[in-house]
Amino acid sequence: MCRSETLLEVLSYLPLRSRVNLSSTCKQLHSLTFNSPTLWRNILFPNDDHTITDEVVANLVPKIIRCDAVKVLTLDGVSLTELGILELLDHFGHSIEHLELSFHHNSSLAMEEQLIERLSRHLEIFVLALGLQQKFDNIPPTFGEYRDNDTGYFRQTYHLLDGYPKIDVNDFVRHFETHGLPTQLDDPPLPQLISVRILSNEPEAYTNNIKKLRVLLAYLAGQDLAKVATIRPPVPPPVPTPVSTPTWTAPHPHYLETTLRPVEARSENTRKYVIDAASPCMPPHF
């Protein structure tokens, strides 16, 4: 094994922060770290690490080589805002297959929108912008272009926001068809995405936003929502129960299966519920 391979082997066992710190010790390590796709196959930020902020992502992500090796993105208990999440999706969205998002209720925002609400709102506008551009055969915006000009895209899609957002996939399809927008993207920004896991410590308060996120992410992954829309009323979700020990949760029998694998429920120091990535409002394989 040559020296570079040995260094890569060592780096692969280091947590994110140690890996980045070590890369700053010399030019060779810096180049090796950020130009080696295998090191970034799974972008796993430390759980509940509140030092992972938008600023950290803005400094770290541009250094990492754009490649198809990154398949998993896990964001659990980090201090990112919706803008930080959009930046990660902009850089790695083309190759991500598995996405995990965690939303913790912030009591200090009692009079303001929570993160899940803000992210849902931005993705709603982004989805409308993509559909509108495809309708007129224009080049669609990227996550990054939307993030840098979200106000402009809001103005561009303002006339489409009447009666929007939609929670159920059937309503989503009706809204898009009413405005002549495509129910499937030709060039989706998340083309490889096949499963989504959403964790929350306030699942009952976030039910509608979770449903919206599933519909929006399915659309961004290239699913044809018109093909999976049904005329039957949605089945209410089962009442979530707190997780105390690691378990495997199978999809609810009345739900469309929306993930290729069972959902793993993890125990945490604080109460956390796992929202099974299966829902009557989402297409199969999601």
Buried (B, 14 or more C-beta within 10 A) or exposed (E): EEEEEEBBEEBEEBEBBEBBEBBEEEEEBBEBBBEBBEBBBEBBBBEBBEEBBBEBBEEBBEEBEEBEBBBBBBBBBBBBBBBBBBBBBBBBBBBBBBBBBBBBBEEEEEEEBBBBBBBBBBBBBBBBBBBBBBEEEEEBBBBBBBBBBBEEBBEBBEEBEEEBBBBBBBBBBBBBEEBEBBBBBEEBBBBBBBBBBBBBBBBEBBBBBBBBBBBBBBBBBBBBBBEBBEEEEBBEBEEBEEBEEEEEBEBBEEBBBBBEEBBEBEEBEEEBBBBBBBBBBBBBBB
